């Protein structure tokens, strides 16, 4: 496992791409300094008035050509070239106001060229008292600002510079059904004509998809699968794709730092759409994957009070460089009116994980404990590393990390098979079957149809099981076995078969744990892929082993002369099964006697008792069905 962790850390903290975290355009305020023989010295720190003595005989006319190329920041940031020809007669005092006033004598013809490679923001006020012959009129005492219209191209790799606005490192593309990335239309912020060109409908809500860190610089397929599912399900919606690969194709620590800057870009886009497209922020849904989840959070943090983004969904938000940080340094419930998150690959005892473990939303889902996911085999990492080198580590990690995206997409596609999560203290408690209760809104629907609720800051996460492939929904059952003669804390390993009106499932491995509220009751959780309908009977096979929780009890059992024989049978009174999806409770009794002796490796059948379902359970089932249709409509 040390080798595995080392490979993982090497992958996370190294990556393709290089460069600083922030590629910034800096507007510099400076004065242009020319050689000493030139017509004017422009950078003087202390105002100086210097009378200049001029030789008596000087050529009457000395044409001085002073060509100064000074890029001046205009709305399009276009340098203006102003050639000035000034015939000068003997001592001429020309006060030039830049930073100081200095009388200048120009006895020589000196062509001066001062190329400046940095955009210079300089308001120059130059009163000229000599006759000037020039094609460009420069009114005295007026800043030289000449607006020039320059068409702006917006390639995904190039920062977008817009008149009077923030320099943006991201681009945004309007998705049309069935299109690939090259066919999407680039929406250029602060260019209203791009709204019409791309067919952006200002009357529709907006969903913005934000990718995460990248090692290859490609737009991955999950983006278009999700965009397509949104268009098919919602139809009347604008789906935008954020492209910030120019800052994401960096070593991970730098890309993580860049996420805050990308959040500013997204916020600037939303402000512009508010003004130009009359967009209401409560109709905005930001969906971010991995680092993109924190980008969405940073974007949302720019809007406060009633002017908040409607919803943010974090799909396995990134953990490294964000785990344990305060709310303003990561995605948090403060960033939108409603925030939900799905955690699928967080750290565990055997794997560091790449997703964040802590709660970051109003509603946090932890499928399969939020660690490794069904169908993702850790053993594949060795074959992938052998075949692909270090690139094999991300291939293995991607399976579990990207499962959050697939679960959310599944909720859009398979609407008839909602995935239910149950509020619980932790994954261990959930696996004991102690959390399948939907009273007082303790359960919720994972994905797009989540019920919007404002859970407290110390609220527990929602846990669930899911399958290895779509559709991912499974059916949860709590198995509660009541014994008559065993009262010490033990773990009992069973094989359980469930038989229902629509099918059966055989030999589910189940471990029973003692219920702290009842010493003779032992519980566990079983997850079944198929809908079995109403259960009619169950069958149990005991493996014949007891795992004693108290290690001293284990020693006494082993040391005892008759220890191996005294635990060879269990006295089962009855069994209760509770369905998480329907909330129905069912009681099962032995076929031939009130107490059934369960011996090692011997199968026993239990059938429905006479009154296995109560009226209250049926009412709860009705409430559960109502719950699936009562989720708040985001739009």
PADO-582716 format. One line per 3 residues: number of its first residue (from 1); their letters; for each residue x, y, z of C-alpha. Coordinates in Angstrom, 1 decimal, decimal comma. Layout:
! PADO-582716
NUM = a = X:Y:Z ~ ...
***
This chain:
! PADO-582716
1 = xxx = 0,0:0,0:0,0 ~ 3,0:2,3:0,5 ~ 3,9:1,8:-3,1
4 = xxx = 0,3:2,6:-4,1 ~ 0,2:5,8:-2,0 ~ 3,6:6,9:-3,4
7 = xxx = 2,4:6,4:-7,0 ~ -0,7:8,3:-6,2 ~ 1,1:11,3:-4,7
10 = xxx = 3,6:11,4:-7,6 ~ 0,6:11,6:-10,0 ~ -1,3:14,3:-8,0
13 = xxx = 1,7:16,6:-7,4 ~ 3,2:16,4:-10,8 ~ 1,5:17,1:-14,1
16 = xxx = 2,0:18,2:-17,6 ~ 2,3:21,9:-18,3 ~ 4,4:24,5:-16,6
19 = xxx = 4,3:28,1:-15,8 ~ 3,2:30,4:-13,1 ~ -0,2:30,0:-11,6
22 = xxx = -1,5:33,4:-12,8 ~ -0,9:34,7:-16,3 ~ -1,7:38,3:-15,7
25 = xxx = -1,7:41,3:-17,9 ~ -0,3:44,3:-15,9 ~ -1,1:47,8:-16,7
28 = xxx = 2,0:49,8:-15,8 ~ 2,0:53,5:-15,2 ~ 5,4:54,8:-16,2
31 = xxx = 7,2:57,8:-17,8 ~ 9,2:57,2:-21,0 ~ 12,9:58,0:-20,6
34 = xxx = 14,9:59,0:-23,7 ~ 18,6:59,6:-24,2 ~ 20,2:62,8:-22,9
37 = xxx = 20,6:64,4:-26,3 ~ 16,9:64,0:-27,2 ~ 14,3:66,7:-27,4
40 = xxx = 12,8:66,0:-24,0 ~ 13,6:64,2:-20,7 ~ 10,4:62,8:-19,4
43 = xxx = 11,2:60,9:-16,2 ~ 12,3:63,4:-13,6 ~ 11,5:62,6:-9,9
46 = xxx = 12,0:66,3:-8,6 ~ 10,6:69,3:-10,4 ~ 13,6:71,3:-11,7
49 = xxx = 13,7:74,6:-13,6 ~ 17,0:74,9:-15,4 ~ 17,9:77,9:-17,5
52 = xxx = 19,9:76,7:-20,5 ~ 22,7:78,7:-22,1 ~ 22,8:78,3:-25,8
55 = xxx = 25,7:79,1:-28,1 ~ 25,2:82,4:-30,0 ~ 25,4:80,9:-33,4
58 = xxx = 23,1:78,2:-34,0 ~ 21,5:77,2:-37,3 ~ 18,3:79,1:-37,6
61 = xxx = 16,2:76,2:-38,3 ~ 17,0:72,8:-36,9 ~ 14,3:70,3:-37,8
64 = xxx = 13,9:67,8:-35,1 ~ 12,1:64,7:-35,8 ~ 11,0:63,0:-32,6
67 = xxx = 9,1:59,9:-33,3 ~ 7,9:58,4:-30,0 ~ 5,9:55,2:-30,1
70 = xxx = 4,0:55,2:-26,9 ~ 1,3:52,5:-26,6 ~ -1,5:54,4:-24,9
73 = xxx = -4,2:52,4:-23,1 ~ -7,4:53,1:-24,9 ~ -10,6:51,1:-24,7
76 = xxx = -9,1:48,6:-27,2 ~ -5,6:49,1:-25,8 ~ -4,1:50,0:-29,2
79 = xxx = -0,8:51,9:-29,3 ~ -1,0:55,3:-31,0 ~ 2,0:56,5:-33,1
82 = xxx = 2,3:60,3:-33,2 ~ 5,1:61,6:-35,4 ~ 5,8:65,3:-34,6
85 = xxx = 8,0:67,6:-36,7 ~ 9,1:70,7:-34,8 ~ 11,2:73,4:-36,4
88 = xxx = 13,0:75,1:-33,5 ~ 14,7:78,5:-33,6 ~ 17,6:79,3:-31,2
91 = xxx = 16,9:79,0:-27,6 ~ 13,3:77,9:-27,4 ~ 11,7:77,0:-24,1
94 = xxx = 9,3:74,2:-24,4 ~ 7,6:73,3:-21,2 ~ 6,6:69,7:-21,4
97 = xxx = 4,2:68,4:-18,7 ~ 4,6:64,8:-18,0 ~ 5,6:64,3:-14,5
100 = xxx = 7,4:67,7:-14,3 ~ 7,8:71,0:-16,2 ~ 11,3:71,3:-17,7
103 = xxx = 12,4:73,9:-20,3 ~ 14,3:72,0:-23,0 ~ 16,7:73,2:-25,6
106 = xxx = 17,0:71,1:-28,8 ~ 20,1:72,0:-30,7 ~ 20,5:68,7:-32,5
109 = xxx = 18,5:66,6:-34,9 ~ 18,0:63,4:-33,1 ~ 15,5:60,8:-34,3
112 = xxx = 14,5:59,0:-31,1 ~ 12,7:55,7:-31,2 ~ 11,6:54,3:-27,9
115 = xxx = 9,8:51,0:-28,3 ~ 8,0:50,0:-25,2 ~ 6,8:46,5:-24,9
118 = xxx = 4,6:46,9:-21,9 ~ 1,2:48,5:-22,3 ~ 1,7:52,0:-20,6
121 = xxx = -1,2:53,8:-19,1 ~ 0,0:57,5:-19,2 ~ -2,2:60,5:-19,4
124 = xxx = 0,2:63,2:-20,9 ~ -0,7:66,8:-20,8 ~ 1,7:68,8:-23,2
127 = xxx = 1,2:72,4:-23,8 ~ 3,3:73,3:-26,9 ~ 4,2:76,9:-27,5
130 = xxx = 6,0:76,4:-30,8 ~ 4,5:76,0:-34,2 ~ 3,9:72,3:-34,8
133 = xxx = 3,6:70,7:-38,1 ~ 1,9:67,4:-37,6 ~ -0,8:65,3:-39,2
136 = xxx = -2,2:64,5:-35,7 ~ -3,9:67,2:-33,7 ~ -3,1:67,0:-30,0
139 = xxx = -5,0:69,5:-28,1 ~ -3,0:70,9:-25,2 ~ -4,0:70,1:-21,6
142 = xxx = -5,9:67,0:-22,8 ~ -5,0:63,4:-22,2 ~ -4,1:61,6:-25,4
145 = xxx = -6,8:58,9:-25,6 ~ -7,9:57,7:-29,0 ~ -10,6:55,0:-28,9
148 = xxx = -9,9:52,4:-31,6 ~ -12,3:49,6:-32,5 ~ -10,5:46,3:-32,7
151 = xxx = -12,2:43,0:-33,4 ~ -11,5:40,5:-30,6 ~ -11,1:36,8:-31,4
154 = xxx = -11,7:34,4:-28,6 ~ -9,8:31,1:-29,0 ~ -10,0:28,8:-26,0
157 = xxx = -6,3:29,0:-25,5 ~ -6,0:32,8:-25,5 ~ -7,0:35,2:-22,7
160 = xxx = -10,0:37,5:-23,6 ~ -9,4:41,2:-23,3 ~ -12,5:43,3:-23,4
163 = xxx = -12,9:47,1:-23,4 ~ -13,0:48,5:-19,9 ~ -13,5:45,1:-18,3
166 = xxx = -11,5:42,4:-16,5 ~ -8,9:40,4:-18,5 ~ -10,4:36,9:-18,7
169 = xxx = -8,4:33,6:-18,9 ~ -11,5:31,5:-19,6 ~ -13,8:31,1:-22,6
172 = xxx = -17,5:30,0:-22,6 ~ -19,2:28,0:-25,2 ~ -22,9:27,6:-25,9
175 = xxx = -23,8:23,9:-26,3 ~ -26,3:22,8:-29,0 ~ -27,8:19,4:-28,9
178 = xxx = -25,6:16,7:-30,4 ~ -22,6:19,0:-31,0 ~ -19,0:18,4:-30,3
181 = xxx = -16,7:21,0:-28,7 ~ -15,4:22,3:-32,1 ~ -19,1:23,0:-33,1
184 = xxx = -20,0:25,0:-30,0 ~ -20,4:28,7:-30,3 ~ -18,0:30,9:-28,3
187 = xxx = -19,9:33,4:-26,2 ~ -17,6:36,5:-25,8 ~ -18,3:38,3:-22,6
190 = xxx = -19,1:42,1:-23,0 ~ -19,7:41,5:-26,7 ~ -23,5:41,7:-27,0
193 = xxx = -23,4:40,7:-30,7 ~ -22,2:37,2:-29,6 ~ -25,5:36,6:-27,9
196 = xxx = -27,4:36,9:-31,1 ~ -24,7:35,1:-33,1 ~ -24,7:32,1:-30,8
199 = xxx = -28,5:32,0:-30,4 ~ -28,4:32,6:-26,7 ~ -32,0:32,8:-25,4
202 = xxx = -32,1:35,5:-22,7 ~ -35,5:34,3:-21,5 ~ -34,2:30,8:-20,5
205 = xxx = -32,4:29,7:-17,4 ~ -28,7:28,9:-17,5 ~ -26,7:25,8:-16,6
208 = xxx = -22,9:26,2:-16,7 ~ -20,6:23,2:-16,6 ~ -17,1:23,7:-15,2
211 = xxx = -14,4:21,1:-15,7 ~ -11,5:20,4:-13,3 ~ -7,8:19,7:-13,5
214 = xxx = -6,5:18,2:-16,7 ~ -3,3:16,3:-17,5 ~ -3,8:16,1:-21,2
217 = xxx = -5,5:19,3:-22,1 ~ -8,5:17,6:-23,7 ~ -12,2:18,3:-23,2
220 = xxx = -13,4:15,0:-21,8 ~ -16,4:13,1:-23,0 ~ -18,3:13,4:-19,7
223 = xxx = -18,8:17,1:-20,3 ~ -20,8:16,4:-23,5 ~ -22,7:13,5:-22,0
226 = xxx = -23,8:15,8:-19,1 ~ -24,6:18,7:-21,5 ~ -26,7:16,4:-23,7
229 = xxx = -28,6:15,0:-20,8 ~ -29,4:18,5:-19,5 ~ -30,7:19,5:-23,0
232 = xxx = -32,8:16,4:-23,4 ~ -34,3:16,5:-19,9 ~ -34,8:20,3:-19,6
235 = xxx = -35,1:21,3:-23,2 ~ -35,8:25,0:-22,5 ~ -32,4:25,9:-21,1
238 = xxx = -29,1:27,5:-22,1 ~ -26,2:25,1:-21,4 ~ -22,7:26,7:-21,3
241 = xxx = -19,4:25,0:-21,1 ~ -16,5:26,8:-19,3 ~ -13,1:26,2:-20,9
244 = xxx = -10,2:27,1:-18,6 ~ -7,7:24,6:-19,8 ~ -5,1:27,3:-20,2
247 = xxx = -4,9:27,5:-16,4 ~ -5,9:23,9:-15,6 ~ -3,1:22,3:-17,7
250 = xxx = -0,6:22,9:-14,9 ~ 0,9:21,0:-12,0 ~ -1,9:20,4:-9,6
253 = xxx = -0,9:22,9:-6,9 ~ -0,7:25,7:-9,5 ~ -4,0:24,7:-11,1
256 = xxx = -5,6:24,6:-7,6 ~ -4,4:28,2:-7,0 ~ -5,7:29,3:-10,4
259 = xxx = -9,2:28,1:-9,6 ~ -9,9:31,3:-7,7 ~ -9,1:33,4:-10,7
262 = xxx = -11,4:31,3:-12,9 ~ -14,1:31,9:-10,4 ~ -13,7:35,6:-11,0
265 = xxx = -14,1:35,0:-14,7 ~ -17,3:33,1:-14,2 ~ -18,6:35,9:-11,9
268 = xxx = -17,8:38,5:-14,5 ~ -19,7:36,5:-17,1 ~ -22,7:36,3:-14,9
271 = xxx = -22,7:40,0:-14,2 ~ -22,5:40,7:-17,9 ~ -25,4:38,4:-18,6
274 = xxx = -27,4:40,1:-15,9 ~ -26,9:43,4:-17,6 ~ -26,9:42,4:-21,3
277 = xxx = -29,2:39,4:-21,1 ~ -31,4:40,4:-18,2 ~ -30,5:37,1:-16,5
280 = xxx = -31,8:36,5:-13,0 ~ -29,2:34,9:-10,8 ~ -31,7:32,6:-9,1
283 = xxx = -32,1:30,9:-12,5 ~ -28,4:30,0:-12,7 ~ -27,1:26,5:-11,9
286 = xxx = -23,3:26,0:-11,7 ~ -22,1:22,4:-12,0 ~ -18,4:21,9:-11,2
289 = xxx = -16,4:18,7:-11,2 ~ -13,3:18,2:-9,0 ~ -11,5:21,6:-9,1
292 = xxx = -14,4:23,0:-11,0 ~ -16,6:22,6:-7,9 ~ -14,4:25,1:-6,1
295 = xxx = -14,4:27,3:-9,1 ~ -18,2:27,4:-8,9 ~ -17,9:28,2:-5,2
298 = xxx = -15,5:31,1:-5,8 ~ -17,8:32,4:-8,5 ~ -20,8:32,3:-6,2
301 = xxx = -18,9:34,0:-3,4 ~ -18,9:37,2:-5,5 ~ -22,7:37,5:-5,0
304 = xxx = -24,1:38,1:-1,5 ~ -27,5:38,7:0,1 ~ -30,5:38,3:-2,0
307 = xxx = -28,4:38,4:-5,1 ~ -27,1:34,9:-4,9 ~ -26,7:32,2:-7,5
310 = xxx = -29,6:29,8:-7,5 ~ -27,8:26,5:-7,2 ~ -24,3:25,0:-7,2
313 = xxx = -23,7:21,3:-7,6 ~ -20,2:19,9:-6,6 ~ -19,3:16,6:-8,3
316 = xxx = -16,6:15,0:-6,0 ~ -15,1:18,4:-5,1 ~ -11,3:18,2:-5,1
319 = xxx = -9,7:17,4:-1,7 ~ -5,9:18,1:-1,9 ~ -5,2:21,8:-1,0
322 = xxx = -8,9:22,3:0,1 ~ -9,5:19,7:2,8 ~ -9,9:21,4:6,2
325 = xxx = -9,8:24,9:4,9 ~ -12,3:27,6:6,0 ~ -15,5:28,2:4,0
328 = xxx = -14,2:31,2:2,1 ~ -11,3:29,1:0,6 ~ -13,4:26,3:-0,9
331 = xxx = -16,9:25,4:-1,9 ~ -19,3:26,1:0,9 ~ -23,1:26,4:1,6
334 = xxx = -22,6:30,2:1,6 ~ -21,9:30,3:-2,1 ~ -25,4:29,9:-3,5
337 = xxx = -29,0:29,7:-2,4 ~ -28,7:25,9:-2,5 ~ -25,6:23,8:-2,7
340 = xxx = -25,5:20,0:-3,1 ~ -22,4:17,8:-3,4 ~ -21,7:14,1:-4,3
343 = xxx = -18,5:12,6:-2,8 ~ -17,3:9,4:-4,5 ~ -13,5:9,2:-4,0
346 = xxx = -12,5:10,7:-0,6 ~ -9,6:9,5:1,5 ~ -9,9:6,3:3,4
349 = xxx = -7,7:4,0:5,5 ~ -6,2:2,4:2,5 ~ -6,2:5,1:-0,2
352 = xxx = -5,4:8,9:0,0 ~ -8,3:9,8:-2,2 ~ -8,7:12,9:-4,4
355 = xxx = -12,1:14,1:-3,3 ~ -12,9:16,2:-0,2 ~ -14,2:14,3:2,7
358 = xxx = -15,7:17,1:4,8 ~ -19,2:18,5:4,2 ~ -19,2:21,4:1,8
361 = xxx = -22,9:21,8:0,9 ~ -26,4:22,0:2,3 ~ -26,8:18,4:1,3
364 = xxx = -23,8:16,1:1,0 ~ -24,2:12,6:-0,5 ~ -21,7:9,8:0,1
367 = xxx = -22,4:6,9:-2,2 ~ -20,8:3,6:-0,9 ~ -19,3:5,6:1,9
370 = xxx = -17,8:8,2:-0,4 ~ -14,6:6,1:-1,0 ~ -14,0:3,5:-3,6
373 = xxx = -17,0:2,7:-5,9 ~ -18,4:-0,7:-7,2 ~ -16,9:-1,7:-10,5
376 = xxx = -13,7:0,2:-9,9 ~ -11,0:-2,3:-9,1 ~ -7,9:-1,1:-7,2
379 = xxx = -6,0:-4,1:-8,5 ~ -6,2:-2,6:-12,0 ~ -3,8:0,1:-10,9
382 = xxx = -0,9:-2,4:-11,1 ~ -1,7:-3,5:-14,6 ~ -2,4:0,1:-15,7
385 = xxx = 1,0:1,3:-14,2 ~ 2,7:-1,5:-16,0 ~ 1,1:-0,6:-19,3
388 = xxx = 0,9:3,2:-19,1 ~ 3,5:4,1:-16,5 ~ 2,5:6,9:-14,2
391 = xxx = -0,4:7,7:-16,5 ~ -1,9:4,4:-15,3 ~ -2,6:5,9:-11,9
394 = xxx = -5,1:8,5:-13,1 ~ -6,8:5,8:-15,3 ~ -7,6:3,9:-12,1
397 = xxx = -8,5:6,9:-10,0 ~ -10,7:8,4:-12,7 ~ -13,2:5,5:-12,3
400 = xxx = -14,2:6,4:-8,8 ~ -13,6:10,1:-9,0 ~ -15,7:10,5:-12,1
403 = xxx = -18,5:8,3:-10,7 ~ -20,0:11,5:-9,2 ~ -20,5:12,8:-12,7
406 = xxx = -22,1:9,6:-13,9 ~ -24,5:9,4:-10,9 ~ -25,7:13,0:-11,6
409 = xxx = -26,1:12,3:-15,3 ~ -28,0:9,1:-14,4 ~ -30,4:11,2:-12,4
412 = xxx = -31,2:13,2:-15,5 ~ -31,6:10,2:-17,8 ~ -33,2:7,5:-15,6
415 = xxx = -35,9:9,6:-14,0 ~ -38,1:6,6:-13,1 ~ -35,3:5,1:-11,0
418 = xxx = -34,4:7,7:-8,4 ~ -31,5:7,1:-6,0 ~ -32,3:7,7:-2,4
421 = xxx = -29,7:8,8:0,2 ~ -30,3:8,4:4,0 ~ -29,1:10,8:6,7
424 = xxx = -26,6:9,0:8,9 ~ -23,7:9,6:11,3 ~ -21,2:7,7:9,3
427 = xxx = -20,7:4,9:6,8 ~ -20,1:2,3:9,6 ~ -23,5:3,1:11,2
430 = xxx = -25,2:3,0:7,8 ~ -23,7:-0,5:7,0 ~ -25,4:-1,8:10,2
433 = xxx = -28,8:-0,9:8,6 ~ -29,6:1,7:11,3 ~ -30,3:4,7:9,1
436 = xxx = -33,1:3,7:6,7 ~ -35,6:6,2:8,1 ~ -37,2:8,9:6,0
439 = xxx = -39,2:10,6:8,8 ~ -38,5:14,3:9,4 ~ -36,9:14,6:5,9
442 = xxx = -34,0:12,3:6,8 ~ -33,7:11,0:3,3 ~ -33,4:12,8:-0,1
445 = xxx = -33,0:12,1:-3,8 ~ -29,5:12,2:-5,2 ~ -28,8:14,2:-8,3
448 = xxx = -30,8:16,8:-10,2 ~ -34,1:16,2:-8,4 ~ -32,7:16,7:-4,9
451 = xxx = -35,1:18,4:-2,5 ~ -33,8:21,8:-1,6 ~ -33,4:22,2:2,1
454 = xxx = -31,3:24,3:4,4 ~ -29,6:21,8:6,6 ~ -27,7:23,0:9,6
457 = xxx = -24,0:23,4:9,5 ~ -23,5:20,3:11,7 ~ -26,0:18,2:9,7
460 = xxx = -24,9:14,7:8,9 ~ -24,3:13,5:5,3 ~ -26,6:11,2:3,3
463 = xxx = -25,4:7,7:2,7 ~ -26,4:5,1:0,1 ~ -25,4:2,1:-1,9
466 = xxx = -25,2:2,1:-5,7 ~ -24,5:-0,4:-8,5 ~ -21,4:-0,7:-10,7
469 = xxx = -23,1:0,6:-13,8 ~ -26,0:2,7:-15,0 ~ -28,8:2,6:-13,9
472 = xxx = -27,1:2,9:-10,6 ~ -30,1:2,6:-8,2 ~ -30,2:-0,3:-5,8
475 = xxx = -32,8:-1,3:-3,2 ~ -31,9:-1,0:0,5 ~ -33,1:-3,4:3,1
478 = xxx = -32,5:-3,4:6,8 ~ -32,3:-7,0:8,2 ~ -33,0:-7,2:11,9
481 = xxx = -32,7:-10,7:13,5 ~ -34,0:-11,3:17,1 ~ -32,3:-14,0:19,0
484 = xxx = -33,4:-15,6:22,3 ~ -30,1:-16,9:23,9 ~ -27,2:-14,7:22,7
487 = xxx = -26,7:-11,4:24,5 ~ -23,0:-10,7:24,2 ~ -21,7:-8,3:21,4
490 = xxx = -20,8:-10,5:18,5 ~ -20,7:-10,3:14,7 ~ -22,7:-13,0:12,9
493 = xxx = -21,9:-13,9:9,2 ~ -24,9:-15,1:7,2 ~ -25,9:-15,8:3,6
496 = xxx = -29,4:-14,2:3,0 ~ -31,8:-15,0:0,1 ~ -34,8:-12,7:-0,4
499 = xxx = -37,8:-14,0:-2,3 ~ -40,4:-11,5:-3,6 ~ -43,3:-11,2:-6,0
502 = xxx = -41,1:-9,9:-8,8 ~ -38,0:-12,0:-8,3 ~ -35,4:-13,3:-5,9
505 = xxx = -31,8:-12,8:-5,0 ~ -29,7:-15,5:-3,5 ~ -26,8:-15,8:-1,0
508 = xxx = -26,2:-12,2:-0,2 ~ -23,2:-12,0:2,3 ~ -24,4:-10,2:5,4
511 = xxx = -22,7:-9,5:8,7 ~ -25,0:-8,9:11,6 ~ -24,1:-6,3:14,3
514 = xxx = -25,6:-6,1:17,8 ~ -28,2:-3,3:18,1 ~ -27,2:-1,1:21,0
517 = xxx = -30,9:-0,4:21,8 ~ -31,7:-4,1:22,1 ~ -29,2:-6,7:23,3
520 = xxx = -30,9:-9,6:21,6 ~ -31,3:-7,8:18,2 ~ -28,7:-7,9:15,5
523 = xxx = -28,9:-5,7:12,4 ~ -27,3:-5,3:9,0 ~ -27,8:-3,7:5,6
526 = xxx = -28,5:-5,6:2,3 ~ -28,4:-3,9:-1,1 ~ -30,2:-5,5:-4,0
529 = xxx = -29,9:-4,4:-7,6 ~ -33,4:-5,7:-8,8 ~ -36,8:-4,7:-7,6
532 = xxx = -38,1:-7,8:-5,8 ~ -41,6:-6,5:-5,2 ~ -43,3:-7,5:-2,0
535 = xxx = -41,1:-10,0:-0,1 ~ -42,9:-13,3:0,7 ~ -40,1:-15,2:2,4
538 = xxx = -36,4:-15,2:3,3 ~ -33,8:-17,9:3,8 ~ -30,8:-17,8:6,1
541 = xxx = -27,6:-19,8:6,1 ~ -25,3:-19,4:9,1 ~ -21,6:-19,9:8,4
544 = xxx = -21,1:-21,2:11,9 ~ -18,7:-18,5:13,1 ~ -19,1:-15,8:15,6
547 = xxx = -16,7:-12,9:15,7 ~ -16,6:-11,7:19,3 ~ -16,3:-8,0:19,8
550 = xxx = -14,7:-8,5:23,2 ~ -11,3:-9,9:22,6 ~ -11,2:-11,5:26,1
553 = xxx = -14,4:-13,3:25,3 ~ -12,7:-14,6:22,2 ~ -9,8:-16,0:24,2
556 = xxx = -12,1:-17,6:26,7 ~ -14,1:-19,2:23,9 ~ -11,0:-20,6:22,3
559 = xxx = -9,4:-21,8:25,6 ~ -12,7:-23,5:26,8 ~ -12,8:-27,2:26,4
562 = xxx = -16,3:-27,1:24,8 ~ -15,9:-23,6:23,3 ~ -16,0:-24,7:19,6
565 = xxx = -19,2:-26,6:20,2 ~ -21,3:-24,3:22,4 ~ -21,9:-21,8:19,6
568 = xxx = -22,9:-24,2:16,9 ~ -26,5:-23,1:16,7 ~ -28,5:-19,8:17,0
571 = xxx = -32,0:-19,6:18,4 ~ -33,9:-17,2:16,1 ~ -37,2:-15,8:17,3
574 = xxx = -38,2:-13,7:14,3 ~ -36,8:-11,4:11,6 ~ -37,9:-8,0:10,5
577 = xxx = -37,1:-6,6:7,1 ~ -37,5:-2,9:6,4 ~ -37,4:-1,4:2,8
580 = xxx = -35,6:1,9:2,5 ~ -37,3:2,8:-0,7 ~ -40,9:2,0:0,3
583 = xxx = -40,4:2,4:4,1 ~ -42,4:-0,8:4,5 ~ -41,7:-3,1:7,5
586 = xxx = -42,2:-6,8:7,2 ~ -42,0:-9,5:9,9 ~ -40,9:-13,1:9,1
589 = xxx = -41,4:-16,1:11,4 ~ -40,1:-19,7:11,4 ~ -42,1:-22,2:9,4
592 = xxx = -42,6:-24,9:12,0 ~ -42,0:-23,5:15,5 ~ -42,0:-20,2:17,4
595 = xxx = -38,2:-20,4:17,8 ~ -36,1:-21,7:14,9 ~ -32,7:-23,2:15,6
598 = xxx = -30,2:-22,1:13,0 ~ -27,3:-24,5:12,8 ~ -24,0:-24,0:11,0
601 = xxx = -24,2:-24,4:7,2 ~ -27,9:-25,3:7,4 ~ -30,5:-23,3:5,5
604 = xxx = -33,7:-22,2:7,3 ~ -36,7:-20,5:5,7 ~ -38,8:-17,8:7,3
607 = xxx = -42,2:-16,7:6,0 ~ -44,3:-13,6:6,4 ~ -46,0:-13,5:9,8
610 = xxx = -49,7:-12,8:9,9 ~ -49,4:-9,1:10,7 ~ -46,2:-8,2:9,1
613 = xxx = -47,2:-4,8:7,8 ~ -48,8:-2,1:9,9 ~ -51,0:0,7:8,9
616 = xxx = -48,4:3,2:9,9 ~ -45,8:1,5:7,7 ~ -48,2:1,8:4,8
619 = xxx = -48,7:5,5:5,5 ~ -45,0:6,0:5,5 ~ -44,8:4,2:2,1
622 = xxx = -47,3:6,7:0,7 ~ -45,3:9,6:2,2 ~ -42,2:8,2:0,5
625 = xxx = -43,9:8,1:-2,9 ~ -45,1:11,6:-2,4 ~ -41,6:12,7:-1,5
628 = xxx = -40,2:11,6:-4,9 ~ -42,6:14,1:-6,6 ~ -42,2:16,9:-4,1
631 = xxx = -38,7:18,0:-5,0 ~ -38,4:21,7:-5,5 ~ -38,4:22,8:-9,2
634 = xx = -35,2:24,7:-9,7 ~ -36,7:26,7:-12,5
***
